Amino acid sequence: MDLSTDYYYSIDLHGFSSMSPPQLDFEQSQPTASTFPPSHQPPSPASPEADAAAAAADFSDERRLRRRISNRESARRSRARKQRRLDELRGSVAAMEHRRRELAAHAQAARGRLALARLANAGLRAEAAALSRRLAAARRALELGRLYHAAAAAAVGSGACCSGLGFLDIEQTIASLIA
C-alpha cells in the first residue's frame, strides 16, 4: 500500500489546504465513501433533485464565502479610513498646538510692550504734571511782576500811594498769586 497516495487533500472555506491521514482498513481493499473527504465524494448516480440540492448548497457556500471576503475587505477599508481620519486629526491637533504656542508667544510679547507703554505713559503723565505746575508758577510770577510794575508806575506817576488801583487790592492780588 502506497501511503503517499492515501493522503487526501481538501481546501477549506478560507483557501487553506488540509491533508487528511491515510485510512487504513485491513478488511477492505477498496476505499469506501467514508475515506474520501466530503468535498471529494465520487459522483454517484443520483436524481436531478439531489444534483440541484448539491448545486444550491455549493452556490450558497460560494455566496457565503464571497460575502465573508467582501465583509473582510469592507472592514479593512473601514479600518484604513478610520486610520486616515485619526492621522488627519492628529495632524490638525499638532498644527493647532503649534498655532496656540505661537499665539501665546505673541500675547506674551504684547503684554510686555503694554507694560512698557504703561511705564512710559506714567512717566509722561508725571512730566506733564510737573510742567503744568511750573507753567502755573511762571504765570503767577509773571502776573506778580506786572502788578509790581503797575504799582511802581502808579506810585511814581502820582506821587501818592494809592492812585487808580487801591494799595489793598494789589496786596490781595499778590497774596493770592503767591499762595
trRosetta pair geometry for C-beta under 8 A, 3 or more apart (Angstrom, degrees):
i j d omega theta_ij theta_ji phi_ij phi_ji
1 6 7.0 30 165 -47 104 135
1 24 7.6 109 122 -119 165 92
2 5 4.7 45 100 18 112 107
2 6 7.0 165 95 -21 60 91
3 6 5.4 -59 -149 32 42 116
3 7 7.4 48 158 -29 68 91
3 22 5.4 -105 -147 -29 77 155
4 7 6.7 -44 -164 13 35 107
6 22 3.3 43 120 -122 127 112
6 23 6.9 -149 -180 32 111 57
6 24 7.8 33 -179 -70 158 68
7 19 5.2 1 180 -173 118 106
7 20 6.6 163 -157 68 64 55
7 21 7.0 -42 -109 -133 82 23
7 22 6.0 -65 -64 -62 58 78
8 19 7.4 150 74 -155 39 57
8 20 5.0 -9 58 46 89 109
8 35 7.6 143 -25 149 142 76
8 36 6.4 171 -131 -136 162 51
8 37 5.3 -178 123 -12 130 102
8 40 6.4 -151 -173 51 121 149
9 17 5.4 -3 -171 -175 106 116
9 18 7.2 154 -153 77 58 40
9 19 5.7 -28 -98 -100 71 71
9 20 7.9 -163 -80 11 24 77
10 17 6.9 157 81 -153 33 67
10 18 5.6 -20 63 58 84 89
10 20 7.1 38 2 -22 109 107
10 37 4.3 -94 -60 112 138 165
10 38 7.9 55 -129 50 151 65
10 39 5.0 123 -144 42 110 126
10 40 6.5 -126 -94 -15 93 109
11 15 6.7 -12 -174 -145 107 30
11 16 7.1 160 -150 81 65 29
11 17 5.2 -40 -93 -95 70 70
11 18 7.8 156 -99 13 24 73
11 39 7.2 -121 46 121 67 168
12 15 7.5 -49 73 16 68 19
12 16 5.5 -7 41 61 105 81
12 17 7.8 173 4 -103 75 21
12 18 6.1 50 -30 -10 107 117
13 61 7.4 -121 -106 -175 105 98
13 64 7.8 -44 -146 105 132 106
13 65 5.6 -148 -160 -100 90 104
13 68 7.5 58 156 39 116 160
20 23 8.0 3 132 -39 114 92
20 37 6.0 167 -14 -65 144 109
23 31 6.8 100 71 -130 120 100
23 34 7.6 163 -152 108 164 84
23 35 4.2 -138 48 -125 151 101
25 28 4.8 -3 120 46 126 91
25 31 7.8 134 26 -111 126 54
25 32 7.6 27 6 2 169 105
25 35 7.5 -102 -13 -71 126 128
28 31 7.8 128 115 -90 118 20
28 32 6.6 30 110 -39 163 104
31 35 4.1 -101 -165 64 104 147
31 36 7.0 104 142 -44 124 82
32 35 5.6 109 55 -1 61 98
33 36 6.1 -56 -160 32 43 108
33 41 6.5 28 -155 -139 95 94
33 42 7.3 -110 -108 30 82 96
36 40 5.1 -125 -176 92 105 90
36 41 5.6 134 108 -99 134 46
36 42 6.7 -177 -41 -19 170 80
37 40 5.2 60 61 26 85 99
38 41 6.4 -10 -158 -40 39 105
41 44 7.3 -43 148 -17 110 102
46 50 3.8 -81 157 75 130 143
46 51 6.1 156 89 -46 109 78
47 50 5.0 101 56 4 74 99
47 51 7.3 -136 101 -1 43 87
48 51 5.4 -52 -147 38 39 114
48 52 6.2 41 153 -21 69 104
49 52 5.6 -53 -147 37 32 112
49 53 6.3 33 152 -20 65 105
50 53 5.6 -51 -145 36 32 111
50 54 6.2 32 153 -19 64 105
51 54 5.7 -55 -147 38 30 110
51 55 6.2 30 153 -19 65 107
52 55 5.6 -53 -144 38 30 111
52 56 6.2 32 154 -20 64 106
53 56 5.6 -53 -146 37 31 112
53 57 6.3 32 152 -20 64 105
54 57 5.6 -52 -147 36 31 112
54 58 6.3 32 153 -18 65 105
55 58 5.6 -52 -146 38 31 111
55 59 6.1 34 152 -21 65 107
56 59 5.5 -52 -145 37 31 114
56 60 6.2 28 155 -17 65 105
57 60 5.8 -53 -144 38 30 107
57 61 6.2 31 153 -19 64 106
58 61 5.7 -54 -147 38 30 112
58 62 6.1 30 153 -19 65 107
59 62 5.7 -54 -146 38 29 111
59 63 6.1 31 153 -19 64 107
60 63 5.5 -50 -142 38 33 114
60 64 6.1 38 154 -22 64 105
61 64 5.6 -53 -146 37 29 113
61 65 6.3 32 152 -20 63 106
62 65 5.6 -53 -147 37 31 113
62 66 6.3 31 153 -17 65 105
63 66 5.7 -53 -146 38 31 110
63 67 6.2 33 153 -21 65 107
64 67 5.6 -53 -146 36 29 113
64 68 6.4 33 152 -21 63 103
65 68 5.7 -51 -149 33 31 112
65 69 6.5 29 153 -16 64 105
66 69 5.7 -54 -147 38 33 111
66 70 6.1 34 153 -20 66 108
67 70 5.5 -53 -143 39 30 113
67 71 6.2 33 155 -21 64 105
68 71 5.7 -54 -145 36 29 111
68 72 6.3 29 154 -20 63 105
69 72 5.7 -54 -149 35 30 111
69 73 6.4 29 153 -17 64 106
70 73 5.8 -55 -148 38 31 110
70 74 6.2 31 153 -19 65 108
71 74 5.6 -54 -144 38 31 112
71 75 6.2 32 155 -19 65 105
72 75 5.7 -53 -147 37 30 110
72 76 6.3 33 152 -21 64 106
73 76 5.5 -52 -147 35 32 114
73 77 6.3 31 153 -17 65 104
74 77 5.8 -52 -147 37 31 110
74 78 6.2 34 152 -21 64 107
75 78 5.5 -53 -145 37 32 114
75 79 6.3 34 154 -19 65 104
76 79 5.8 -53 -149 36 29 110
76 80 6.4 30 151 -19 63 106
77 80 5.5 -54 -148 37 33 113
77 81 6.3 36 152 -21 66 103
78 81 5.7 -50 -147 34 32 112
78 82 6.4 31 153 -17 64 105
79 82 5.6 -53 -146 38 32 112
79 83 6.2 34 153 -21 65 106
80 83 5.6 -53 -147 36 31 113
80 84 6.4 33 153 -19 64 103
81 84 5.7 -53 -148 36 31 110
81 85 6.2 30 153 -17 65 107
82 85 5.6 -55 -146 39 31 112
82 86 6.2 33 153 -20 65 107
83 86 5.6 -53 -145 37 30 113
83 87 6.3 33 153 -19 64 105
84 87 5.6 -55 -149 37 31 112
84 88 6.3 34 151 -20 65 104
85 88 5.6 -51 -148 35 32 113
85 89 6.3 32 153 -18 65 105
86 89 5.7 -52 -145 37 31 111
86 90 6.3 33 153 -19 64 104
87 90 5.7 -52 -146 36 31 111
87 91 6.3 34 153 -20 63 105
88 91 5.6 -56 -152 36 31 113
88 92 6.4 26 153 -15 66 105
89 92 5.7 -54 -145 39 33 107
89 93 6.2 37 152 -22 65 104
90 93 5.6 -51 -147 34 32 114
90 94 6.4 33 153 -19 64 103
91 94 5.7 -53 -149 35 32 110
91 95 6.3 30 153 -17 65 106
92 95 5.5 -51 -144 39 35 112
92 96 6.1 35 155 -18 67 106
93 96 5.8 -56 -144 40 29 109
93 97 6.2 31 154 -21 64 107
94 97 5.7 -53 -145 36 29 112
94 98 6.4 32 153 -20 63 105
95 98 5.7 -53 -150 36 31 113
95 99 6.3 30 151 -17 65 107
96 99 5.5 -52 -145 39 34 112
96 100 6.2 40 152 -24 66 103
97 100 5.5 -49 -146 33 32 115
97 101 6.6 33 153 -18 62 102
98 101 5.8 -54 -153 34 31 110
98 102 6.6 32 149 -18 64 105
99 102 5.5 -52 -149 36 34 114
99 103 6.3 31 154 -17 67 106
100 103 5.8 -55 -145 39 30 108
100 104 6.2 33 153 -22 64 106
101 104 5.6 -52 -145 35 31 113
101 105 6.5 32 154 -19 63 104
102 105 5.8 -57 -153 35 30 110
102 106 6.4 28 151 -17 66 106
103 106 5.5 -52 -145 38 35 112
103 107 6.2 37 153 -21 67 105
104 107 5.6 -52 -145 36 31 112
104 108 6.3 34 153 -21 63 104
105 108 5.7 -51 -147 35 31 112
105 109 6.4 32 153 -17 63 105
106 109 5.7 -55 -149 38 32 111
106 110 6.2 33 152 -20 66 106
107 110 5.6 -53 -146 37 32 112
107 111 6.4 35 152 -21 65 102
108 111 5.7 -51 -148 33 31 111
108 112 6.6 34 151 -19 62 103
109 112 5.6 -53 -153 34 34 114
109 113 6.5 32 151 -16 66 104
110 113 5.6 -52 -147 38 34 110
110 114 6.2 39 151 -23 65 105
111 114 5.5 -51 -146 35 32 116
111 115 6.5 36 153 -21 64 102
112 115 5.8 -52 -150 32 31 110
112 116 6.6 29 152 -15 64 104
113 116 5.7 -55 -150 38 34 111
113 117 6.2 35 151 -21 67 106
114 117 5.6 -53 -145 37 31 111
114 118 6.3 33 154 -21 65 104
115 118 5.7 -52 -148 34 31 111
115 119 6.5 33 152 -18 63 104
116 119 5.7 -53 -150 36 33 112
116 120 6.3 31 153 -16 66 106
117 120 5.7 -54 -146 40 32 111
117 121 6.0 36 152 -23 65 107
118 121 5.5 -52 -144 37 30 114
118 122 6.3 33 155 -20 64 102
119 122 5.8 -53 -148 34 30 109
119 123 6.5 29 152 -17 63 106
120 123 5.6 -55 -150 37 32 113
120 124 6.2 31 153 -18 66 106
121 124 5.7 -54 -145 39 31 109
121 125 6.3 33 154 -21 65 105
122 125 5.7 -52 -146 35 31 112
122 126 6.4 32 154 -19 64 104
123 126 5.8 -55 -150 36 31 110
123 127 6.3 29 153 -16 65 107
124 127 5.5 -53 -145 40 33 112
124 128 6.1 37 154 -22 66 105
125 128 5.6 -52 -145 36 31 113
125 129 6.4 32 154 -20 64 103
126 129 5.8 -52 -149 34 31 110
126 130 6.4 30 152 -17 64 105
127 130 5.7 -53 -147 37 32 110
127 131 6.2 31 154 -17 66 107
128 131 5.7 -54 -145 39 31 110
128 132 6.3 35 153 -23 65 104
129 132 5.6 -51 -148 33 32 113
129 133 6.5 32 153 -18 64 103
130 133 5.8 -54 -152 35 33 111
130 134 6.4 31 151 -16 65 106
131 134 5.6 -53 -146 39 35 111
131 135 6.1 37 154 -21 67 105
132 135 5.6 -53 -146 37 30 112
132 136 6.3 31 154 -19 64 105
133 136 5.8 -53 -147 36 31 110
133 137 6.3 30 153 -18 64 106
134 137 5.6 -54 -147 38 32 110
134 138 6.2 33 153 -21 66 105
135 138 5.6 -52 -145 36 31 111
135 139 6.3 33 154 -20 64 103
136 139 5.7 -51 -148 35 32 112
136 140 6.4 32 152 -19 64 104
137 140 5.7 -53 -149 36 33 111
137 141 6.3 33 152 -19 66 106
138 141 5.6 -53 -145 37 32 111
138 142 6.2 35 153 -21 65 106
139 142 5.6 -53 -147 36 31 113
139 143 6.3 28 155 -16 65 107
140 143 5.8 -56 -146 39 30 109
140 144 6.1 33 153 -22 65 108
140 177 4.4 155 -159 -175 93 91
140 178 7.3 147 165 -77 128 29
141 144 5.5 -53 -145 37 31 114
141 145 6.4 34 153 -21 64 103
142 145 5.7 -52 -150 34 30 111
142 146 6.6 32 151 -20 63 103
143 146 5.6 -50 -150 33 35 114
143 147 6.4 35 151 -20 65 103
143 173 7.9 -117 147 160 111 107
143 177 5.6 -154 89 -119 117 143
144 147 5.7 -53 -150 35 32 111
144 148 6.4 33 152 -18 65 104
144 174 5.9 85 -131 -130 91 80
144 177 5.0 -177 -68 113 96 148
144 178 7.2 80 -95 -62 138 78
145 148 5.7 -53 -147 37 33 110
145 149 6.3 31 155 -17 66 107
146 149 5.7 -57 -148 39 30 110
146 150 6.1 30 153 -20 66 107
147 150 5.6 -53 -144 37 31 111
147 151 6.2 29 156 -18 66 106
147 170 5.7 151 180 -151 110 91
147 173 5.8 -174 -115 103 151 126
147 174 5.8 -161 103 -72 151 90
147 177 7.7 -174 3 2 145 153
148 151 5.8 -56 -145 38 29 108
148 152 6.1 27 156 -18 65 109
148 174 7.8 80 -60 -99 81 125
149 152 5.7 -54 -141 40 29 109
149 153 6.1 28 157 -18 64 109
150 153 5.8 -55 -144 39 28 109
150 154 6.2 27 156 -19 63 110
150 165 6.8 42 138 17 119 153
150 170 7.6 -162 88 -113 106 121
151 154 5.7 -55 -145 38 29 111
151 155 6.2 27 155 -19 64 108
151 165 7.2 -92 -92 81 73 128
151 167 7.6 86 -140 -120 115 68
151 170 5.0 90 -83 -151 125 160
152 155 5.8 -55 -144 37 30 108
152 156 6.2 23 158 -14 65 109
153 156 6.0 -57 -142 41 29 106
153 157 5.9 24 161 -17 65 115
154 157 5.9 -56 -136 40 26 108
154 158 6.2 -9 174 11 63 113
154 163 4.4 -149 -176 37 105 127
154 164 6.5 -119 -130 32 128 85
154 165 6.4 -107 -78 37 170 99
155 158 7.1 -71 -134 50 19 85
155 159 7.7 58 175 -114 52 10
155 160 7.4 -120 -133 83 57 34
155 161 6.4 12 -117 -119 98 41
155 163 7.6 -151 -73 -11 39 112
156 159 7.8 15 -171 -71 21 48
157 163 7.1 6 79 -66 101 168
158 163 4.2 149 3 -87 158 125
160 163 5.9 129 72 -67 101 77
161 167 5.6 -8 149 -61 96 139
162 165 7.8 -119 -158 91 66 47
162 166 5.5 10 -154 -136 113 55
162 167 4.7 -84 -90 -20 94 97
165 169 5.5 -118 179 74 85 127
165 170 5.9 85 134 -53 121 100
166 169 4.3 96 64 -1 88 104
166 170 7.2 -158 95 -6 50 82
167 170 5.8 -54 -154 33 36 111
167 171 6.5 34 151 -16 67 106
168 171 5.7 -54 -147 38 34 111
168 172 6.3 35 154 -19 67 106
169 172 5.9 -55 -147 37 30 110
169 173 6.3 30 155 -18 64 108
170 173 5.8 -56 -147 37 30 111
170 174 6.3 30 155 -18 65 107
171 174 5.8 -54 -145 38 30 111
171 175 6.2 32 155 -20 64 108
172 175 5.7 -55 -146 37 30 112
172 176 6.4 28 155 -18 64 106
173 176 5.9 -55 -148 36 30 108
173 177 6.4 28 154 -18 64 107
174 177 5.8 -58 -148 37 31 110
174 178 6.3 30 155 -20 66 107
175 178 5.9 -53 -144 35 30 110
175 179 6.4 27 159 -19 63 109
176 179 6.0 -56 -145 36 30 110
